[in-house]
Amino acid sequence: MGHNDHIDFELHERIQHFTDTGELEPGTKEHGIALFVADNGLSALSPAQRTVWDKGIAPIIYQPMNDEERLEQIRREDWEEQSKNPDAFR
């Protein structure tokens, strides 16, 4: 295993995207915790950091970044709705 096998490069990309859009601000605890998770994983967070992640970071980081992700989110939501109520889609 290499020294950076544990780094989540996709999460780093998402952090950079939402920093560029102004939704994450460099120097804030949220930005620092997001980078920490990208480098160390969620399991490395303290309970207080996990609360910040859950309430202040995840809602930003996991929103769609582009049209492709928005379309995938719509498809996933439709599929979930169909699986809950299949008779409504006949």
PyMOL CGO cylinders between C-alpha atoms (Angstrom):
from pymol import cmd
from pymol.cgo import CYLINDER

trace = [
    CYLINDER, 0.00, 0.00, 0.00, 1.21, 3.47, -0.84, 0.3, 1, 1, 1, 1, 1, 1,
    CYLINDER, 1.21, 3.47, -0.84, 1.30, 6.38, 1.55, 0.3, 1, 1, 1, 1, 1, 1,
    CYLINDER, 1.30, 6.38, 1.55, -1.84, 7.97, 0.05, 0.3, 1, 1, 1, 1, 1, 1,
    CYLINDER, -1.84, 7.97, 0.05, -4.03, 4.88, -0.43, 0.3, 1, 1, 1, 1, 1, 1,
    CYLINDER, -4.03, 4.88, -0.43, -6.39, 6.12, 2.27, 0.3, 1, 1, 1, 1, 1, 1,
    CYLINDER, -6.39, 6.12, 2.27, -6.92, 9.58, 0.73, 0.3, 1, 1, 1, 1, 1, 1,
    CYLINDER, -6.92, 9.58, 0.73, -10.33, 10.20, -0.83, 0.3, 1, 1, 1, 1, 1, 1,
    CYLINDER, -10.33, 10.20, -0.83, -9.43, 12.13, -3.96, 0.3, 1, 1, 1, 1, 1, 1,
    CYLINDER, -9.43, 12.13, -3.96, -13.08, 12.44, -5.04, 0.3, 1, 1, 1, 1, 1, 1,
    CYLINDER, -13.08, 12.44, -5.04, -13.91, 14.09, -1.71, 0.3, 1, 1, 1, 1, 1, 1,
    CYLINDER, -13.91, 14.09, -1.71, -10.95, 16.45, -2.15, 0.3, 1, 1, 1, 1, 1, 1,
    CYLINDER, -10.95, 16.45, -2.15, -12.39, 17.37, -5.58, 0.3, 1, 1, 1, 1, 1, 1,
    CYLINDER, -12.39, 17.37, -5.58, -15.83, 18.02, -4.06, 0.3, 1, 1, 1, 1, 1, 1,
    CYLINDER, -15.83, 18.02, -4.06, -14.30, 20.15, -1.29, 0.3, 1, 1, 1, 1, 1, 1,
    CYLINDER, -14.30, 20.15, -1.29, -12.43, 22.22, -3.88, 0.3, 1, 1, 1, 1, 1, 1,
    CYLINDER, -12.43, 22.22, -3.88, -15.59, 22.63, -5.98, 0.3, 1, 1, 1, 1, 1, 1,
    CYLINDER, -15.59, 22.63, -5.98, -17.68, 23.87, -3.06, 0.3, 1, 1, 1, 1, 1, 1,
    CYLINDER, -17.68, 23.87, -3.06, -14.81, 26.07, -1.86, 0.3, 1, 1, 1, 1, 1, 1,
    CYLINDER, -14.81, 26.07, -1.86, -14.67, 27.61, -5.34, 0.3, 1, 1, 1, 1, 1, 1,
    CYLINDER, -14.67, 27.61, -5.34, -18.44, 28.24, -5.27, 0.3, 1, 1, 1, 1, 1, 1,
    CYLINDER, -18.44, 28.24, -5.27, -18.17, 29.87, -1.83, 0.3, 1, 1, 1, 1, 1, 1,
    CYLINDER, -18.17, 29.87, -1.83, -20.23, 27.25, -0.01, 0.3, 1, 1, 1, 1, 1, 1,
    CYLINDER, -20.23, 27.25, -0.01, -17.21, 26.13, 2.01, 0.3, 1, 1, 1, 1, 1, 1,
    CYLINDER, -17.21, 26.13, 2.01, -14.92, 28.84, 3.27, 0.3, 1, 1, 1, 1, 1, 1,
    CYLINDER, -14.92, 28.84, 3.27, -11.19, 28.18, 3.68, 0.3, 1, 1, 1, 1, 1, 1,
    CYLINDER, -11.19, 28.18, 3.68, -9.98, 28.58, 7.23, 0.3, 1, 1, 1, 1, 1, 1,
    CYLINDER, -9.98, 28.58, 7.23, -13.27, 27.60, 8.85, 0.3, 1, 1, 1, 1, 1, 1,
    CYLINDER, -13.27, 27.60, 8.85, -13.67, 24.57, 11.08, 0.3, 1, 1, 1, 1, 1, 1,
    CYLINDER, -13.67, 24.57, 11.08, -16.01, 23.07, 8.48, 0.3, 1, 1, 1, 1, 1, 1,
    CYLINDER, -16.01, 23.07, 8.48, -13.39, 23.34, 5.75, 0.3, 1, 1, 1, 1, 1, 1,
    CYLINDER, -13.39, 23.34, 5.75, -10.72, 21.89, 8.03, 0.3, 1, 1, 1, 1, 1, 1,
    CYLINDER, -10.72, 21.89, 8.03, -12.89, 18.98, 9.09, 0.3, 1, 1, 1, 1, 1, 1,
    CYLINDER, -12.89, 18.98, 9.09, -13.84, 18.27, 5.46, 0.3, 1, 1, 1, 1, 1, 1,
    CYLINDER, -13.84, 18.27, 5.46, -10.15, 18.09, 4.50, 0.3, 1, 1, 1, 1, 1, 1,
    CYLINDER, -10.15, 18.09, 4.50, -9.44, 15.92, 7.54, 0.3, 1, 1, 1, 1, 1, 1,
    CYLINDER, -9.44, 15.92, 7.54, -12.15, 13.46, 6.48, 0.3, 1, 1, 1, 1, 1, 1,
    CYLINDER, -12.15, 13.46, 6.48, -10.80, 13.37, 2.94, 0.3, 1, 1, 1, 1, 1, 1,
    CYLINDER, -10.80, 13.37, 2.94, -7.38, 12.44, 4.32, 0.3, 1, 1, 1, 1, 1, 1,
    CYLINDER, -7.38, 12.44, 4.32, -8.36, 10.22, 7.26, 0.3, 1, 1, 1, 1, 1, 1,
    CYLINDER, -8.36, 10.22, 7.26, -11.96, 9.05, 6.85, 0.3, 1, 1, 1, 1, 1, 1,
    CYLINDER, -11.96, 9.05, 6.85, -15.13, 9.65, 8.85, 0.3, 1, 1, 1, 1, 1, 1,
    CYLINDER, -15.13, 9.65, 8.85, -14.13, 7.10, 11.47, 0.3, 1, 1, 1, 1, 1, 1,
    CYLINDER, -14.13, 7.10, 11.47, -11.24, 9.36, 12.54, 0.3, 1, 1, 1, 1, 1, 1,
    CYLINDER, -11.24, 9.36, 12.54, -13.60, 12.16, 13.67, 0.3, 1, 1, 1, 1, 1, 1,
    CYLINDER, -13.60, 12.16, 13.67, -14.33, 12.91, 17.30, 0.3, 1, 1, 1, 1, 1, 1,
    CYLINDER, -14.33, 12.91, 17.30, -18.02, 13.02, 18.29, 0.3, 1, 1, 1, 1, 1, 1,
    CYLINDER, -18.02, 13.02, 18.29, -17.97, 16.85, 18.18, 0.3, 1, 1, 1, 1, 1, 1,
    CYLINDER, -17.97, 16.85, 18.18, -16.33, 16.85, 14.75, 0.3, 1, 1, 1, 1, 1, 1,
    CYLINDER, -16.33, 16.85, 14.75, -18.86, 14.28, 13.52, 0.3, 1, 1, 1, 1, 1, 1,
    CYLINDER, -18.86, 14.28, 13.52, -21.69, 16.59, 14.57, 0.3, 1, 1, 1, 1, 1, 1,
    CYLINDER, -21.69, 16.59, 14.57, -20.13, 19.43, 12.56, 0.3, 1, 1, 1, 1, 1, 1,
    CYLINDER, -20.13, 19.43, 12.56, -19.72, 17.04, 9.60, 0.3, 1, 1, 1, 1, 1, 1,
    CYLINDER, -19.72, 17.04, 9.60, -23.31, 15.80, 9.77, 0.3, 1, 1, 1, 1, 1, 1,
    CYLINDER, -23.31, 15.80, 9.77, -24.93, 19.20, 10.22, 0.3, 1, 1, 1, 1, 1, 1,
    CYLINDER, -24.93, 19.20, 10.22, -22.65, 21.62, 8.41, 0.3, 1, 1, 1, 1, 1, 1,
    CYLINDER, -22.65, 21.62, 8.41, -20.56, 19.78, 5.85, 0.3, 1, 1, 1, 1, 1, 1,
    CYLINDER, -20.56, 19.78, 5.85, -22.40, 16.72, 4.52, 0.3, 1, 1, 1, 1, 1, 1,
    CYLINDER, -22.40, 16.72, 4.52, -25.42, 18.74, 3.29, 0.3, 1, 1, 1, 1, 1, 1,
    CYLINDER, -25.42, 18.74, 3.29, -23.01, 20.81, 1.17, 0.3, 1, 1, 1, 1, 1, 1,
    CYLINDER, -23.01, 20.81, 1.17, -20.57, 18.11, 0.07, 0.3, 1, 1, 1, 1, 1, 1,
    CYLINDER, -20.57, 18.11, 0.07, -23.22, 15.62, -0.99, 0.3, 1, 1, 1, 1, 1, 1,
    CYLINDER, -23.22, 15.62, -0.99, -25.31, 17.97, -3.09, 0.3, 1, 1, 1, 1, 1, 1,
    CYLINDER, -25.31, 17.97, -3.09, -24.96, 17.58, -6.87, 0.3, 1, 1, 1, 1, 1, 1,
    CYLINDER, -24.96, 17.58, -6.87, -21.98, 19.40, -8.40, 0.3, 1, 1, 1, 1, 1, 1,
    CYLINDER, -21.98, 19.40, -8.40, -23.07, 19.25, -12.04, 0.3, 1, 1, 1, 1, 1, 1,
    CYLINDER, -23.07, 19.25, -12.04, -25.89, 18.29, -14.39, 0.3, 1, 1, 1, 1, 1, 1,
    CYLINDER, -25.89, 18.29, -14.39, -24.81, 14.65, -14.52, 0.3, 1, 1, 1, 1, 1, 1,
    CYLINDER, -24.81, 14.65, -14.52, -24.99, 14.35, -10.72, 0.3, 1, 1, 1, 1, 1, 1,
    CYLINDER, -24.99, 14.35, -10.72, -28.33, 16.20, -10.65, 0.3, 1, 1, 1, 1, 1, 1,
    CYLINDER, -28.33, 16.20, -10.65, -29.76, 13.76, -13.19, 0.3, 1, 1, 1, 1, 1, 1,
    CYLINDER, -29.76, 13.76, -13.19, -28.45, 10.80, -11.21, 0.3, 1, 1, 1, 1, 1, 1,
    CYLINDER, -28.45, 10.80, -11.21, -30.02, 12.21, -8.03, 0.3, 1, 1, 1, 1, 1, 1,
    CYLINDER, -30.02, 12.21, -8.03, -33.40, 12.59, -9.77, 0.3, 1, 1, 1, 1, 1, 1,
    CYLINDER, -33.40, 12.59, -9.77, -33.19, 9.01, -11.07, 0.3, 1, 1, 1, 1, 1, 1,
    CYLINDER, -33.19, 9.01, -11.07, -32.31, 7.71, -7.61, 0.3, 1, 1, 1, 1, 1, 1,
    CYLINDER, -32.31, 7.71, -7.61, -35.18, 9.65, -6.00, 0.3, 1, 1, 1, 1, 1, 1,
    CYLINDER, -35.18, 9.65, -6.00, -37.62, 8.36, -8.64, 0.3, 1, 1, 1, 1, 1, 1,
    CYLINDER, -37.62, 8.36, -8.64, -36.44, 4.80, -8.10, 0.3, 1, 1, 1, 1, 1, 1,
    CYLINDER, -36.44, 4.80, -8.10, -36.82, 5.16, -4.32, 0.3, 1, 1, 1, 1, 1, 1,
    CYLINDER, -36.82, 5.16, -4.32, -40.33, 6.57, -4.76, 0.3, 1, 1, 1, 1, 1, 1,
    CYLINDER, -40.33, 6.57, -4.76, -41.29, 3.71, -7.09, 0.3, 1, 1, 1, 1, 1, 1,
    CYLINDER, -41.29, 3.71, -7.09, -39.97, 1.11, -4.69, 0.3, 1, 1, 1, 1, 1, 1,
    CYLINDER, -39.97, 1.11, -4.69, -42.07, 2.62, -1.86, 0.3, 1, 1, 1, 1, 1, 1,
    CYLINDER, -42.07, 2.62, -1.86, -45.27, 2.80, -3.90, 0.3, 1, 1, 1, 1, 1, 1,
    CYLINDER, -45.27, 2.80, -3.90, -45.08, 0.64, -7.05, 0.3, 1, 1, 1, 1, 1, 1,
    CYLINDER, -45.08, 0.64, -7.05, -48.85, 0.81, -7.74, 0.3, 1, 1, 1, 1, 1, 1,
    CYLINDER, -48.85, 0.81, -7.74, -48.70, 4.59, -8.23, 0.3, 1, 1, 1, 1, 1, 1,
    CYLINDER, -48.70, 4.59, -8.23, -46.48, 4.14, -11.30, 0.3, 1, 1, 1, 1, 1, 1,
    CYLINDER, -46.48, 4.14, -11.30, -48.67, 1.69, -13.25, 0.3, 1, 1, 1, 1, 1, 1,
]
cmd.load_cgo(trace, "trace")
